[in-house]
Amino acid sequence: MKNITIIGSGNIGLSLAKGLVKSNLFVPAQITLTRRNVEALEEEAKLGFHVSDNNNSAVKNADIIVLAILPQQLKKVLELIKTSLTSTQIIVSVASGVSCMNIKAIIGTDKQVVRAMPNTAIAIGQSMTCVATDDADIKVVEKVEKLFETVGAVVVIQEDLMTSATALCACGIAFFLRAIRAASQGGVEIGFHAHDALKMAVQTAKGAADLLLQTQNHPEGEIDKVTSPKGCTIAGLNEMEHNGFSSAFIKGIKLSADKAGDLYEE
C-alpha cells in the first residue's frame, strides 16, 4: 500500500487517517485528505498530509480511495471521479445502505469495491468496523481489514448484512450511550451528584463490556453471578423487563436497520 486518498475528511475520515499514521502503516505524506472547505484541514496540512478540495485530481495517484461521505452525496462524487479511476485501485465506501453493485453501476464493474461500516468510537481507536464486498479479491479485503484494524476491531461479514451492521454497530453506539445516560439519571435519583453518577455509570458500563471481551462469556452467565434469590439485582432487572427494556432495544435496532437500507434513495 503506497498512497491513500480519503474523500470526505470529517470525523471518520480524519480518525482513520490519524490511526493509519499512528500504527505506522502510512506516513502523512502518503495520505491525501479532501474536503470542500480545505481551510478546515489546515492543521492536517501542517502535520504533513496532502489536502485538496479537488476530488478528481486527488484520486489519480491513489492505490486506495476511501469514500467517507454521506450516502446522499455518493452519486455526485462517483460521477465526478469515475473517469479518473482504474481497475487496479481499491475503492472503500463507508456510505450506509449503498451496495457494491450500486457503486459499480456508476464507476464500472471492473473495479474492486469494498464496504466498511465503522462507528464514532473510531475517534479513539475503538471502532467496531464491519467489512464486506460482493466479489472483490480476498487479498483486497485483507488490505481493507488491515486499514481499519488500526482504529479498532474488524469483522468481515456478508454484504447483505451491512445494513444490519449499521444498526447494531454504527447506530448502536448511540443506543448504548443512551443506556449509560439513563443509568446516570437513575443514580441522581437515588442520591448521587450528576457528575459522580455519570462517572460511575460510564465505568460500570466499560467494566461490563471489558468483562465480556476478556472472558468471552455470555452476558447471561455474568448476570447470573450478580443475581441472588430475592436479591436487589434480579428485582431491578425484572422491573426493567416488565417495562420493555430488552424489547425496546431490539425494536430500535430493527427500525434503524430498516431506515439504514433506505438512505441511498433519499
N, C-alpha and C positions, 0 to 999 in steps of 0.2 A: 504494500500500500504506500503510494508516494504522495498524492495530493488529494485533498478532500474539499469540496465546496458545500457549505451549509446555506441553503436558501431559506431565508426567514429566521434571522438571528434574534428571536425572542428568548423567553426563559428556557425552553427546551433546547433550542439550537445553541445558545451560549453555554449552557450547562454541559452539553455534550462536547463542545469544543474544548472547554476547560478540563473536562475529565480525560479526554484523549491526550492532552498535554501533560497533565498530572501523572498519568500512567506511563509516560514516556513512549507511547505508541506513535505519537506525532510530535513535531515541534511546531510552534506557532506559524513559522514561515511556510509550512505545508498546508495550512488551512486558510481558506477564503470564506469570509462571512459576508452575506449580503443582507441589505435592509433598505427599504425605501428612504428612510431618513438616516443616511450614512453618518451624520454627525453624532448620532446616538452610539456609534461604535468607536468613538474617539479613544476611549480607554483601551479597547482591544487593539486598536492600531498601534498604540504606544507599546503594547506588550509583544508586538511583532506579527500579529495576524494580518493577513491581507483583508481589506474591507472594500466593498463595492456596492453601488446601487444599480448595477447593470447585470442582471441575472444571465443574460445571453452570453456575455463575454466571460462571466465568472465560471461557467461550466465547461468551457472549451478545453482546458488542460487538466480537468479533474479526473481522477480514477474512480472516485466515489462521489455521488451527489446525494445529499440528504435534503429532502423536501420537508422542512419543518414549518409547514404553513397550514392554515385552516382549510378544511375540505371545500369550503365555498370559494376559495381563492385558487384552488389547484388547477382547474381547467385553463384559466387565463395564463398562469405561469407555464404550464406544459405547452400550450400553443406557442408561447413566446420562445421557449428554449429548444423545441423539438428538432429544429434544423441544425442545431449545434451539438446534438448528442450522437454518440457512436455505440455500436453493439458491444464494445469492449468495456464500457463504463458500467458501474453498478449504481442503480437508482434505488434509493431507500426512501420510502414515504412514511411519514408519521401522521398522515391525514386520516381522521376517523371515517369509517364507512366507505372508503374508496378502495375497490379491489385492484389487484394487479391487472386484471383484464380491462378495467376502466382506464387505467393509466396507459396501457399498451395500445388501447384503441386510438389514443391520441399520438403517442410517440413512436409507435411501431412494435410489432410482435417479436422483432429480433432482439429486443432489449432485455437485460437482466434486471428484473424488478423484485424488490423485497420490501415487505411492510414491517414496520416496527411500531409498537404501542408502549411508550414509556409513561410514567406518571410524574407529578411535580416534585416527588422526592429525588428526582434526578439532580436537583439543585444542590443536594448534599451528598450525592453519590450513593443514594439508597433507593433508586428506582426499581420497580418491578416491571421489566420490559418483556413483552411478548413479541416474537418474531415469526413471520410466516411468508410463504411465497406460493405461487401457483406451479411454476416449473423451472425456477432458477436453479443453476447448478449447486450441488451440495457444498462445494468449496466457496461459492459466493455467499451462501447462507452462513457458513462458518466465519467468514470475514465480518459479516454484519453482527453476528453474535459477539465477536471479539470487540467490536466498537462499543457496544452497549454494556458489555461486562465492565468497562471502565467506569461506569456510573451506576452500578447496582447489579441485581440478579437478572438472569435472562432465561426464558423458557421458549423453546421452539414448538409451535402448535400448527394445526391445520388452518388453512386460510379461512375456512368457513366459520371458525371460532373467533375471528378477530373482533367482531362487534361485541361478542360476549366478553372478550378480554378487555375491551374498552370500558364496559360497565363494571366489571369486577375489580380491575386494577386502576384505570385512569379516573373513572368516576368514583370508584370505591374508596380512594383516599379521602375524598370529601365525606363519605359516609362514616368512616372511622373517626375522622376529626369531629364530626357532629356528635358521635357517641362519647368522645372524650369531653366535649363541651358539656354535654348533658350530665356526665358524671361529676364534673366540677361544679355545676349548678346544684346538684344534689348535695355535694359537700358543703356548699354555702348554707343550704337549708338546714343541715344538721349541725351547723355551728362554726365552720371554718371561714377565715377571711378568704376573699376571692382568689388572691394570688397564691395562697397556700393550697387551696382546694385544687386549683389548676395544676400546680406543680405535682401534687400528689396523684391526680388523675393521669397526667401525662406519664409519669414514671411507672405507675401501675400498669398502664396500657403497654408501655415499652417492655416491661418485665414479662407480661403475658406473651407478647409476640416473641421475644427472645427465648422464652421457655419452650415454646413450640419449635422454633427454628433449631435450637441446640439439642433438644431431646428427641425431636421428630415424633413426639407423642401426639395422640389425637386430643383435640380440645376437651372432649368429654371425659377422657381419662384424667386430665389435670383438674377438671371441675370436680370430679368425684373425690379428689384429695382434699378439697376445701369444704365439701358439704358433709355435714354430720346429721344424724337423725334429730329432728325437731330443732335444727340449728338456725342461726340467723342468715347464713348464706343461701340455703335452699329456700327459705322463706322469701328472701329478696328476689331470687331467680324466678320462682313461681309467680310472684306478683307481676314481674315484668312480662312473663309469658302470657299470663291471663289478660294482660293489656296489649298483647300482639307484638311484642318486641321482635322475635325471630320472623314472624310473618311479615311485618312491615319492612324489615331489612331485605328479605327475599323479594318482596313485591317491588321495592325500589330498584333493586339490581335488574330485575326483569324489565321494568319500564325503561330504565336507562339503556339497556341493550336494544330495545325496540327503537328508541329515539336515535341512538348512535348509527343505526343502519340507514336512517333517512337523511343524515346531514349533507351528503354529497349532492342530493337533489334539491336542497333548499336554496 
